[in-house]
Structures are given as C-alpha cells and as structure tokens.
C-alpha cells in the first residue's frame, strides 16, 4: 500500500505513487493523445494518462474489461507491411513521397537513413533532434538530398507532463522541409480508403506534426513542417504499397486547441485525496473509490477510444446522466443534467418555462401525446428512455 502523498514531492514522484508501487508507466502514444484531445473535459482520463496508468488493466480490475484495441493478427500484419514498405533503405517509401508530395524535387537516390539508437526515450528524443538538424543542413549543403528517419522519437508536453511519441517515419525533403509518414495496414481500394480510418490516421498524424513543430521552433532557421502527411496503405487486396497525401491542417488546429484546454496534471493531482492510488492490485472497493474521486466526462464516442469506457458508461447510466445520450443531445439540454430532470421538465413538473430547452421538451411532449391520442394509443408514463450505447 503506498504511503500518503505529500504535497512537497515532485510531480514525477506523485504520479508514480498514483500508478502504484513498482508499477511501470505506460507510454502515452499519439493514438491516446488524439483520443484525449477529442475529450479534453475528462479529468479522469487526463490524470490516468498523465500518470501512465494501464487503463486496460484498471478496467479489468474494476470488473468492466475493455475490448478496445488492435487485434494481434492486425498488429502482426501491420508490422509485416511496414517492414515491406521500408525495405532497401526505404526506397519504395521515398519514391511514394516524391510522387505524392514533391514531384518538382529531384528523385530520391541513395537517401540518408541515420541511426537513431540511444538510451531511453530522452536519449532517443535528443538523437532524433540532432538527426533532423543534420538532415536539414545536408539538404542545404547538397541539393537533392533526401533523408528518411525510421521510427524517430519526439516529445510533446501534455498538461505539464511529457509524452514521448514515435511516428512510423519522418522524411526530410531536398528543400529541408519535414513530412510525417503514417503506415497503415487497411487497404486503399481504387485509390480511396475507409474515411473513418483515414480520419483516425489524420488525427494521429496531427499529433506528430505538432511535436515536429516544437523541434523545428528550436532550430535556426526553422524548417517547414508540412501539413500534408503521407499515408501509406496496401493497394486494393494486394500487399503492394500505395500512398495518398492527406491534409491534416484542420486536425492539427483542433488537436492543438484541445490539448491547450487540458487542465494541468498537477492541478488535478492536487485535488485528489491523500493516498489515492490506481494500482490494479488494490481491493476492488478501494480501487473504485480512487477512480470515482476523479470526475469523468463520458460520451458514447468513448467506446471506440478509451479502455475505461464500459465502466464510465455504467456509472453514467446509474446516475441517469444525459451525457450518455451523446454530446449533441447534451448540448441541446442546457442545464438539465439528468434524464429524470429532462422527463420532469417535459411533464411540466420542473424547470423554468422560459428556458428554451424546457419549452422545446414540453412542446415535444405535447406533440407526442397528441400523436398517440390520434392513433388511439394510451400515452405511457414517460419514466424511462430507450437504452443507448
């Protein structure tokens, strides 16, 4: 059992206590960051991700195991396809970058592929920054030089806590500009891929673009970070790579704005009771109390983005919160926070008649009663709503 948390301790020490004794931190990757940015009001996810808590293990310990994540088959297939794309020093990948993004440049031949090996994430981040600087200088000194960085390491400050990110690749063009490369195993059929999957890849790549911009800002002169990323996928039903240029300016702007809105991890940690710990090894009652001590902002979209979604959904249903109906519905209901409040307002038992949300609910209830009466169906007592996701 961890000792009570002292306010004078460093943030890193406090976050380690929140994870639990001897529990290693789970790295915060771009996929998690893009999901976190999509729901910046969720303080629960912010503190759990900031502390490096394994949310999948936490969900299982709470009795609501997650089914969120990539299958082992998809993982192996993705790794095999990525290895094929990067074979022979990334010749095919650079050819696609030239074809889709930089036709005016000299075709890549004998590109540089620097070694990014270093000790720990901090060391790899520093080595990546050095390699980017050297590649940019090489492009200036020898026009026509292409450089491929295979699995570089980037750092991004998220609510006061550092996150280390590892894109599939970064290409340095002959003009010294930088491009993020995303390699996915879902297919492009007749030159187009599943829009939902492309959107998820774009949001993930936008996080890498933000991190690259932080690196570029420290260089003089600052290289240009391109906002059109290279998305590489299998062509049709084959294992041959093809690519598309995806503009991520909108995703980058949204992600930057949402990450800036996140409450700093230290502020959330200061509000927690002394001795709070999220270790899956704790008794279920204590673990549940620890999780519930941090407010969550559940929405149905969480089911495809967060390992704790089933737990938060159950709690949201138990509390009758309207957030479980979705963000658009929640926004329309104004100050009505529970389903019972909504039903009471619709029946005329509560609520300010001048409130537009209350007035709309009463009008809808009247229309419903009128329609049922016209059909000869007795209006049921509206005490429950249809279950939703």
C-alpha positions as CSV (number, residue, x, y, z in Angstrom):
1,X,0.0,0.0,0.0
2,X,1.6,3.3,-1.0
3,X,2.2,6.0,1.7
4,X,0.0,9.1,1.7
5,X,1.0,11.5,-1.0
6,X,2.9,14.6,0.3
7,X,2.3,17.9,-1.4
8,X,6.0,18.8,-1.3
9,X,7.0,15.9,-3.6
10,X,7.9,16.3,-7.2
11,X,5.2,15.8,-9.8
12,X,7.0,12.7,-11.2
13,X,7.1,11.1,-7.7
14,X,3.4,11.9,-7.1
15,X,2.4,10.4,-10.5
16,X,4.5,7.2,-9.6
17,X,2.5,6.9,-6.4
18,X,-0.8,7.2,-8.3
19,X,0.3,4.3,-10.5
20,X,1.2,2.1,-7.5
21,X,4.5,0.8,-6.1
22,X,6.8,-0.7,-8.7
23,X,4.2,-0.3,-11.5
24,X,6.0,0.9,-14.7
25,X,4.5,3.8,-16.5
26,X,2.5,3.1,-19.7
27,X,3.7,5.3,-22.5
28,X,1.3,7.9,-23.8
29,X,1.3,7.5,-27.6
30,X,-0.2,9.6,-30.4
31,X,-3.3,7.4,-30.6
32,X,-4.1,8.1,-26.9
33,X,-3.3,11.7,-27.3
34,X,-5.7,12.2,-30.2
35,X,-8.4,10.5,-28.1
36,X,-7.6,12.6,-25.1
37,X,-7.7,15.8,-27.2
38,X,-11.2,14.7,-28.5
39,X,-12.5,14.7,-24.9
40,X,-10.5,17.4,-23.1
41,X,-13.0,17.8,-20.3
42,X,-12.4,14.3,-19.0
43,X,-10.2,14.9,-15.9
44,X,-10.2,11.1,-15.2
45,X,-8.6,10.2,-18.5
46,X,-6.2,13.2,-18.2
47,X,-4.8,12.1,-14.8
48,X,-4.7,8.4,-15.7
49,X,-2.8,9.0,-19.0
50,X,-0.6,11.6,-17.4
51,X,0.4,9.2,-14.6
52,X,1.0,6.4,-17.1
53,X,-1.7,4.1,-15.7
54,X,-2.5,1.0,-17.7
55,X,-6.2,1.7,-18.3
56,X,-6.9,-1.8,-19.8
57,X,-5.6,-3.5,-16.6
58,X,-7.5,-1.0,-14.5
59,X,-10.8,-1.7,-16.3
60,X,-10.4,-5.4,-15.8
61,X,-9.7,-4.9,-12.1
62,X,-12.9,-2.8,-11.9
63,X,-14.9,-5.6,-13.4
64,X,-15.5,-3.8,-16.8
65,X,-12.9,-5.3,-19.1
66,X,-12.2,-3.4,-22.3
67,X,-12.5,-4.7,-25.8
68,X,-10.8,-1.6,-27.2
69,X,-7.5,-2.1,-29.0
70,X,-5.9,-3.7,-32.0
71,X,-6.1,-7.5,-32.6
72,X,-2.9,-9.5,-32.5
73,X,-3.5,-10.5,-36.1
74,X,-3.8,-6.9,-37.3
75,X,-0.7,-6.0,-35.3
76,X,1.4,-8.7,-36.9
77,X,0.0,-7.9,-40.4
78,X,0.8,-4.2,-39.8
79,X,4.4,-4.9,-38.8
80,X,4.9,-7.1,-41.8
81,X,3.5,-4.4,-44.2
82,X,5.6,-1.7,-42.6
83,X,8.8,-3.8,-43.0
84,X,8.0,-4.2,-46.7
85,X,7.5,-0.5,-47.2
86,X,10.8,0.3,-45.5
87,X,12.9,-2.4,-47.1
88,X,16.0,-1.5,-49.1
89,X,16.6,1.7,-47.1
90,X,13.1,2.9,-47.7
91,X,13.4,3.1,-51.4
92,X,9.7,2.5,-52.1
93,X,8.6,4.8,-49.3
94,X,10.7,7.7,-50.6
95,X,9.5,7.0,-54.2
96,X,5.9,7.4,-52.9
97,X,6.9,10.6,-51.0
98,X,8.4,12.0,-54.2
99,X,5.4,11.0,-56.3
100,X,2.7,12.2,-54.0
101,X,4.2,15.2,-52.3
102,X,7.3,16.6,-54.1
103,X,7.3,15.9,-57.9
104,X,9.3,19.1,-58.5
105,X,12.2,17.8,-56.4
106,X,15.0,15.6,-57.7
107,X,14.0,11.9,-57.5
108,X,15.5,10.2,-54.4
109,X,18.6,8.1,-54.9
110,X,20.8,6.8,-52.2
111,X,18.9,8.6,-49.4
112,X,20.4,9.0,-45.9
113,X,19.0,6.8,-43.2
114,X,20.6,7.9,-39.9
115,X,20.9,5.6,-36.9
116,X,18.6,6.9,-34.2
117,X,19.7,4.4,-31.5
118,X,20.1,5.9,-28.0
119,X,19.4,5.1,-24.3
120,X,15.9,5.7,-23.1
121,X,13.2,7.9,-24.6
122,X,15.0,11.1,-23.6
123,X,18.2,9.9,-25.3
124,X,16.2,8.9,-28.5
125,X,14.4,12.3,-28.5
126,X,17.8,14.1,-28.4
127,X,19.2,11.9,-31.1
128,X,16.2,12.5,-33.3
129,X,16.5,16.2,-32.9
130,X,20.2,16.0,-33.8
131,X,19.4,13.9,-36.9
132,X,16.7,16.3,-38.0
133,X,19.2,19.2,-37.7
134,X,21.9,17.3,-39.6
135,X,19.4,16.2,-42.3
136,X,18.2,19.8,-42.8
137,X,21.8,21.1,-43.1
138,X,22.7,18.3,-45.5
139,X,19.7,19.3,-47.7
140,X,21.0,22.9,-47.8
141,X,24.6,21.9,-48.4
142,X,23.9,19.2,-51.1
143,X,20.7,20.0,-53.0
144,X,18.8,16.8,-54.0
145,X,19.5,15.0,-50.7
146,X,16.6,13.0,-49.2
147,X,16.7,11.7,-45.6
148,X,14.5,9.0,-44.0
149,X,14.2,8.8,-40.2
150,X,12.8,5.4,-39.3
151,X,10.8,5.4,-36.0
152,X,12.2,8.7,-34.6
153,X,11.2,9.8,-31.1
154,X,9.5,13.1,-30.5
155,X,8.4,14.7,-27.2
156,X,5.3,16.8,-26.6
157,X,4.3,18.5,-23.3
158,X,0.7,17.5,-22.4
159,X,-0.9,19.3,-19.5
160,X,2.5,19.6,-17.8
161,X,3.6,16.0,-18.3
162,X,5.9,14.9,-21.1
163,X,4.7,12.4,-23.7
164,X,7.1,10.6,-26.0
165,X,5.8,9.8,-29.5
166,X,7.1,7.5,-32.2
167,X,5.8,8.1,-35.7
168,X,6.4,5.4,-38.3
169,X,8.8,7.7,-40.2
170,X,9.7,11.3,-41.0
171,X,11.0,12.3,-44.4
172,X,13.3,15.3,-44.8
173,X,12.9,16.7,-48.4
174,X,15.6,18.2,-50.6
175,X,14.3,21.7,-49.7
176,X,14.8,20.9,-45.9
177,X,11.1,20.6,-45.1
178,X,9.8,17.7,-43.0
179,X,6.9,15.3,-43.6
180,X,5.2,12.8,-41.3
181,X,4.7,9.3,-42.7
182,X,1.8,7.1,-41.4
183,X,1.9,3.4,-42.5
184,X,-1.4,1.6,-42.0
185,X,-2.5,-2.0,-42.9
186,X,-6.0,-1.1,-44.0
187,X,-6.4,-1.1,-47.9
188,X,-6.9,1.6,-50.4
189,X,-9.5,0.4,-52.9
190,X,-9.4,2.2,-56.2
191,X,-7.3,4.9,-54.6
192,X,-9.6,5.5,-51.6
193,X,-9.7,4.1,-48.1
194,X,-12.3,3.9,-45.4
195,X,-13.0,7.6,-44.4
196,X,-13.3,6.7,-40.7
197,X,-9.9,5.0,-40.7
198,X,-8.3,7.8,-42.7
199,X,-9.7,10.3,-40.2
200,X,-8.3,8.4,-37.3
201,X,-4.9,8.3,-39.0
202,X,-5.0,12.0,-39.7
203,X,-5.8,12.8,-36.1
204,X,-2.9,10.6,-35.0
205,X,-0.5,12.2,-37.6
206,X,-1.6,15.7,-36.4
207,X,-0.1,15.0,-33.0
208,X,3.2,14.1,-34.7
209,X,3.1,17.3,-36.7
210,X,2.6,19.3,-33.5
211,X,5.6,17.6,-31.9
212,X,7.7,18.2,-35.0
213,X,6.8,21.9,-35.0
214,X,8.2,22.1,-31.4
215,X,11.5,20.7,-32.7
216,X,11.6,23.0,-35.7
217,X,11.0,26.0,-33.5
218,X,14.2,25.3,-31.7
219,X,16.3,25.4,-34.9
220,X,17.6,28.5,-36.6
221,X,16.3,29.0,-39.2
222,X,13.2,26.9,-38.5
223,X,12.5,24.2,-41.1
224,X,9.0,24.0,-42.6
225,X,6.9,21.2,-41.2
226,X,4.5,20.1,-44.0
227,X,0.8,19.8,-43.1
228,X,0.2,17.2,-45.8
229,X,1.3,13.9,-44.4
230,X,2.0,10.7,-46.4
231,X,-0.5,7.9,-45.7
232,X,0.9,4.6,-47.0
233,X,-1.5,1.6,-47.3
234,X,-1.8,-1.7,-49.2
235,X,-3.1,-1.3,-52.7
236,X,-6.5,-3.0,-53.2
237,X,-6.3,-6.6,-52.0
238,X,-2.6,-7.0,-52.5
239,X,0.4,-6.3,-50.2
240,X,1.8,-3.7,-52.6
241,X,2.2,-0.3,-51.1
242,X,0.4,2.8,-52.4
243,X,0.0,6.2,-50.8
244,X,-2.1,9.3,-50.5
245,X,-1.3,12.9,-49.4
246,X,-3.6,13.8,-46.5
247,X,-4.0,17.4,-45.4
248,X,-4.1,17.5,-41.6
249,X,-4.3,21.3,-41.0
250,X,-7.8,21.0,-39.6
251,X,-6.9,18.1,-37.3
252,X,-3.7,19.8,-36.2
253,X,-5.6,23.0,-35.3
254,X,-8.3,21.1,-33.4
255,X,-5.8,18.9,-31.5
256,X,-3.6,21.9,-30.6
257,X,-6.6,23.8,-29.3
258,X,-7.9,20.8,-27.3
259,X,-4.6,20.0,-25.8
260,X,-4.2,23.6,-24.6
261,X,-7.6,23.3,-22.9
262,X,-6.5,20.3,-20.8
263,X,-6.2,21.0,-17.1
264,X,-2.7,20.7,-16.0
265,X,-1.9,17.2,-14.5
266,X,-0.5,18.8,-11.4
267,X,-3.8,20.7,-10.7
268,X,-5.8,17.5,-11.0
269,X,-3.3,15.7,-8.7
270,X,-3.6,18.4,-6.1
271,X,-7.4,17.8,-5.8
272,X,-7.1,14.0,-5.1
273,X,-7.4,12.7,-1.5
274,X,-4.1,11.7,0.2
275,X,-3.1,8.2,-0.6
276,X,-5.1,7.9,-3.8
277,X,-3.7,5.0,-5.9
278,X,-4.9,3.4,-9.2
279,X,-2.9,0.2,-8.9
280,X,-4.9,-2.8,-10.3
281,X,-3.6,-4.8,-7.3
282,X,-5.7,-2.9,-4.8
283,X,-9.0,-4.3,-3.5
284,X,-11.9,-3.6,-5.8
285,X,-13.7,-1.2,-3.3
286,X,-10.6,0.9,-2.8
287,X,-9.8,1.0,-6.5
288,X,-13.4,2.0,-7.4
289,X,-13.3,4.8,-4.8
290,X,-10.0,6.1,-6.2
291,X,-11.3,6.1,-9.8
292,X,-14.6,7.8,-8.7
293,X,-12.6,10.5,-6.9
294,X,-11.8,12.0,-10.3
295,X,-14.7,13.3,-12.4
296,X,-15.2,11.8,-15.8
297,X,-17.0,13.2,-18.9
298,X,-18.5,10.1,-20.6
299,X,-19.9,10.2,-24.1
300,X,-20.8,7.3,-26.5
301,X,-17.7,8.2,-28.6
302,X,-15.5,7.0,-25.7
303,X,-16.4,3.3,-26.5
304,X,-14.1,3.5,-29.5
305,X,-11.3,5.4,-27.8
306,X,-10.9,4.6,-24.1
307,X,-10.4,1.4,-22.2
308,X,-12.5,2.7,-19.3
309,X,-15.5,3.4,-21.4
310,X,-17.6,0.5,-20.2
311,X,-17.0,1.4,-16.5
312,X,-17.8,5.1,-17.1
313,X,-20.9,4.2,-19.1
314,X,-22.3,2.0,-16.3
315,X,-21.7,4.8,-13.8
316,X,-23.3,7.3,-16.2
317,X,-26.3,5.1,-16.6
318,X,-26.6,4.6,-12.8
319,X,-26.5,8.4,-12.3
320,X,-29.0,9.0,-15.0
321,X,-26.6,11.4,-16.7
322,X,-27.7,12.8,-20.1
323,X,-24.1,12.7,-21.3
324,X,-24.7,9.0,-22.1
325,X,-27.0,10.2,-24.9
326,X,-24.2,11.9,-26.8
327,X,-22.6,15.3,-26.9
328,X,-25.1,16.9,-29.3
329,X,-28.1,15.9,-27.1
330,X,-26.2,17.1,-24.0
331,X,-25.6,20.5,-25.6
332,X,-29.3,20.9,-26.5
333,X,-30.4,20.2,-23.0
334,X,-28.6,23.2,-21.3
335,X,-28.7,22.9,-17.6
336,X,-30.7,19.7,-17.5
337,X,-28.1,17.2,-16.3
338,X,-30.0,14.0,-15.7
339,X,-32.6,12.0,-17.6
340,X,-35.0,12.4,-14.6
341,X,-34.6,16.2,-14.9
342,X,-35.4,16.0,-18.6
343,X,-38.6,13.9,-18.1
344,X,-39.8,16.1,-15.2
345,X,-39.3,19.2,-17.4
346,X,-41.2,17.6,-20.3
347,X,-44.1,16.7,-18.0
348,X,-44.2,20.2,-16.6
349,X,-43.3,19.2,-13.1
350,X,-40.0,21.1,-13.0
351,X,-37.9,23.6,-15.0
352,X,-38.2,27.2,-16.0
353,X,-40.8,27.7,-18.7
354,X,-38.7,30.5,-20.2
355,X,-35.8,28.1,-20.7
356,X,-35.6,27.3,-24.4
357,X,-34.7,23.6,-23.6
358,X,-37.6,23.2,-21.2
359,X,-40.0,24.9,-23.7
360,X,-38.8,22.6,-26.5
361,X,-39.2,19.5,-24.3
362,X,-42.8,20.4,-23.3
363,X,-43.7,21.1,-26.9
364,X,-42.3,17.7,-28.0
365,X,-44.2,16.0,-25.1
366,X,-47.4,17.7,-26.2
367,X,-46.9,16.7,-29.8
368,X,-46.2,13.1,-28.8
369,X,-49.3,12.9,-26.6
370,X,-51.4,14.4,-29.5
371,X,-50.0,11.8,-32.0
372,X,-50.6,8.9,-29.6
373,X,-54.2,10.1,-28.9
374,X,-54.9,10.4,-32.6
375,X,-53.7,6.8,-33.1
376,X,-55.9,5.6,-30.2
377,X,-52.9,4.6,-28.2
378,X,-52.8,5.5,-24.5
379,X,-49.8,7.6,-23.7
380,X,-47.5,5.6,-21.3
381,X,-45.9,7.2,-18.3
382,X,-42.6,8.5,-19.6
383,X,-40.3,7.3,-16.8
384,X,-37.7,5.5,-18.9
385,X,-35.8,6.2,-22.1
386,X,-34.7,3.7,-24.6
387,X,-31.3,2.2,-23.7
388,X,-28.4,3.7,-25.7
389,X,-24.8,2.7,-26.2
